[in-house]
Amino acid sequence: MLRATALVARASRAGLISHSKNMLVVGAGVAGVSAAMLAASQGIRTLLIEKEDVPFFRQASSQREIDPTEFDWPAPHWMEPSIPASDSCPMPLPFPRGPAAEVAQGWRKLLRKFTDKNSEVIQVQFLKELVGLPVSENGTVRSRIRDVESRDEYERTNSFLLDCRGAGEERISIGDFSGFQFWEDDRLADRNLGLSSAPRVLISGGSDGALQDFLRIVFAGKTPREIYRRFFRASEVLHRNAGLVSGRLYETGLHMVCGRRPGLCESETCPPRPC
Ligand SMILES: Cc1cc2nc3c(=O)[nH]c(=O)nc-3n(C[C@H](O)[C@H](O)[C@H](O)COP(=O)(O)OP(=O)(O)OC[C@H]3O[C@@H](n4cnc5c(N)ncnc54)[C@H](O)[C@@H]3O)c2cc1C
């Protein structure tokens, strides 16, 4: 979401997209939708295509708790489980903590409202899939699109293409073994993971998904924020010092993304709020 909006802001500043240079966004996940809404709010004609029949397909049927700032420590906003945080750039979609399907439902309503209001600049087409490699020539991008139902293929030419197809399918099999998929409902936070006796657990991989599963198993579903609060409640000084250091680090990061220091974020260098 942050990367996609930063990309649109940069592409717009660089003149790659404008009122006369349209954009094709591939994938109606949270990145693609955020990018498309931001571009359209700047008057850039935007077509968003999605191969499934709903937006936010990944989160739409998952009861998994999602949390946008869980891994942002040491940024000062990490204690606020929502984006945009009070110290960050505004975003086209708000991202609160909650069950994935509920968050997705809220996003879907916002997208529908936005497309109804801005139908002259934004169009969303479902069951349309980008196939093959787009070809860039003479300042345009030629893409091949397949209608998922009829299997018909056709070409589209745009000034700019933003590929937001996500990470794709998870592969979690080792021989005959397969674990839970990240978005699947699981019982990782239950006692003994919901099994009759205590299992031995292997978490393979060290990315945010693995870290989240580890924390949910070890702390019975408690979030890092809850754990942090519990440990540091009595230690105000430590907390304040941590805030100071993290504030500086975060400010540097924000400066790199927005080109401005926090507080000046509403300027033209930051993605503006969509109408
Ligand atoms: C293991 C794991 C753990 C994660 N943990 C977290 C977490 O704790 N918190 C968090 O916020 N996020 C987490 N994520 C990441 C989460 O998937 C992303 O935050 C979010 O879904 C990324 O959004 P996206 O729009 O980039 O991609 P996606 O949500 O994957 O959206 C991409 C969209 O593109 C569509 N698409 C794909 N190919 C085509 C095509 N050829 N043509 C048209 N459409 C296409 C797909 O159908 C999909 O709707 C995790 C992901 C994984 C895999």
The ligand as an SDF file (V2000), in Angstrom:
LIG
                    3D

 53 58  0  0  0  0  0  0  0  0999 V2000
    2.9320  -15.5250    4.2700 C   0  0  0  0  0  0  0  0  0  0  0  0
    2.3900  -14.1360    4.1640 C   0  0  0  0  0  0  0  0  0  0  0  0
    2.2620  -13.3560    5.2950 C   0  0  0  0  0  0  0  0  0  0  0  0
    1.7590  -12.0620    5.2300 C   0  0  0  0  0  0  0  0  0  0  0  0
    1.5770  -11.3240    6.3840 N   0  0  0  0  0  0  0  0  0  0  0  0
    0.9910  -10.1200    6.3530 C   0  0  0  0  0  0  0  0  0  0  0  0
    0.6570   -9.3650    7.5200 C   0  0  0  0  0  0  0  0  0  0  0  0
    0.8630   -9.7890    8.6260 O   0  0  0  0  0  0  0  0  0  0  0  0
    0.1330   -8.1430    7.3940 N   0  0  0  0  0  0  0  0  0  0  0  0
   -0.0940   -7.6450    6.1740 C   0  0  0  0  0  0  0  0  0  0  0  0
   -0.5720   -6.5370    6.0750 O   0  0  0  0  0  0  0  0  0  0  0  0
    0.1980   -8.3480    5.0690 N   0  0  0  0  0  0  0  0  0  0  0  0
    0.7090   -9.5630    5.1190 C   0  0  0  0  0  0  0  0  0  0  0  0
    1.0160  -10.2950    3.9930 N   0  0  0  0  0  0  0  0  0  0  0  0
    1.0490   -9.6920    2.7600 C   0  0  0  0  0  0  0  0  0  0  0  0
   -0.2860   -9.5510    2.1790 C   0  0  0  0  0  0  0  0  0  0  0  0
   -0.5090  -10.5820    1.2420 O   0  0  0  0  0  0  0  0  0  0  0  0
   -0.1910   -8.1970    1.6360 C   0  0  0  0  0  0  0  0  0  0  0  0
   -0.1620   -7.2370    2.6740 O   0  0  0  0  0  0  0  0  0  0  0  0
   -1.2450   -7.8060    0.6790 C   0  0  0  0  0  0  0  0  0  0  0  0
   -2.1690   -8.7900    0.3280 O   0  0  0  0  0  0  0  0  0  0  0  0
   -0.4290   -7.4000   -0.5080 C   0  0  0  0  0  0  0  0  0  0  0  0
   -1.2620   -6.7120   -1.3210 O   0  0  0  0  0  0  0  0  0  0  0  0
   -0.9970   -6.6580   -2.8450 P   0  0  0  0  0  0  0  0  0  0  0  0
   -2.0500   -5.7820   -3.3990 O   0  0  0  0  0  0  0  0  0  0  0  0
    0.4160   -6.3290   -3.1250 O   0  0  0  0  0  0  0  0  0  0  0  0
   -1.1310   -8.1650   -3.3510 O   0  0  0  0  0  0  0  0  0  0  0  0
   -2.3840   -9.1480   -3.3140 P   0  0  0  0  0  0  0  0  0  0  0  0
   -3.2620   -8.9140   -2.1610 O   0  0  0  0  0  0  0  0  0  0  0  0
   -1.8200  -10.5180   -3.5080 O   0  0  0  0  0  0  0  0  0  0  0  0
   -3.1880   -8.7020   -4.6120 O   0  0  0  0  0  0  0  0  0  0  0  0
   -2.7610   -9.0070   -5.9070 C   0  0  0  0  0  0  0  0  0  0  0  0
   -3.9870   -9.1290   -6.7790 C   0  0  0  0  0  0  0  0  0  0  0  0
   -3.5610   -9.2790   -8.1190 O   0  0  0  0  0  0  0  0  0  0  0  0
   -4.4020  -10.2190   -8.7490 C   0  0  0  0  0  0  0  0  0  0  0  0
   -3.6850  -10.7760   -9.8870 N   0  0  0  0  0  0  0  0  0  0  0  0
   -2.6260  -11.6200   -9.8370 C   0  0  0  0  0  0  0  0  0  0  0  0
   -2.2010  -11.9070  -11.0860 N   0  0  0  0  0  0  0  0  0  0  0  0
   -3.0000  -11.2180  -11.9300 C   0  0  0  0  0  0  0  0  0  0  0  0
   -3.0520  -11.0870  -13.3520 C   0  0  0  0  0  0  0  0  0  0  0  0
   -2.1950  -11.7400  -14.1640 N   0  0  0  0  0  0  0  0  0  0  0  0
   -4.0010  -10.2850  -13.9050 N   0  0  0  0  0  0  0  0  0  0  0  0
   -4.8750   -9.6210  -13.0960 C   0  0  0  0  0  0  0  0  0  0  0  0
   -4.8800   -9.7090  -11.7520 N   0  0  0  0  0  0  0  0  0  0  0  0
   -3.9350  -10.4870  -11.1750 C   0  0  0  0  0  0  0  0  0  0  0  0
   -4.6910  -11.2500   -7.6590 C   0  0  0  0  0  0  0  0  0  0  0  0
   -5.8590  -11.9950   -7.9310 O   0  0  0  0  0  0  0  0  0  0  0  0
   -4.8330  -10.3450   -6.4300 C   0  0  0  0  0  0  0  0  0  0  0  0
   -6.1620   -9.9470   -6.2000 O   0  0  0  0  0  0  0  0  0  0  0  0
    1.4320  -11.5750    4.0220 C   0  0  0  0  0  0  0  0  0  0  0  0
    1.5470  -12.3470    2.8550 C   0  0  0  0  0  0  0  0  0  0  0  0
    2.0070  -13.6320    2.9180 C   0  0  0  0  0  0  0  0  0  0  0  0
    2.0940  -14.4460    1.6690 C   0  0  0  0  0  0  0  0  0  0  0  0
  1  2  1  0
  2  3  1  0
  2 52  2  0
  3  4  2  0
  4  5  1  0
  4 50  1  0
  5  6  2  0
  6  7  1  0
  6 13  1  0
  7  8  2  0
  7  9  1  0
  9 10  1  0
 10 11  2  0
 10 12  1  0
 12 13  2  0
 13 14  1  0
 14 15  1  0
 14 50  1  0
 15 16  1  0
 16 17  1  0
 16 18  1  0
 18 19  1  0
 18 20  1  0
 20 21  1  0
 20 22  1  0
 22 23  1  0
 23 24  1  0
 24 25  2  0
 24 26  1  0
 24 27  1  0
 27 28  1  0
 28 29  2  0
 28 30  1  0
 28 31  1  0
 31 32  1  0
 32 33  1  0
 33 34  1  0
 33 48  1  0
 34 35  1  0
 35 36  1  0
 35 46  1  0
 36 37  1  0
 36 45  1  0
 37 38  2  0
 38 39  1  0
 39 40  1  0
 39 45  2  0
 40 41  1  0
 40 42  2  0
 42 43  1  0
 43 44  2  0
 44 45  1  0
 46 47  1  0
 46 48  1  0
 48 49  1  0
 50 51  2  0
 51 52  1  0
 52 53  1  0
M  END
$$$$
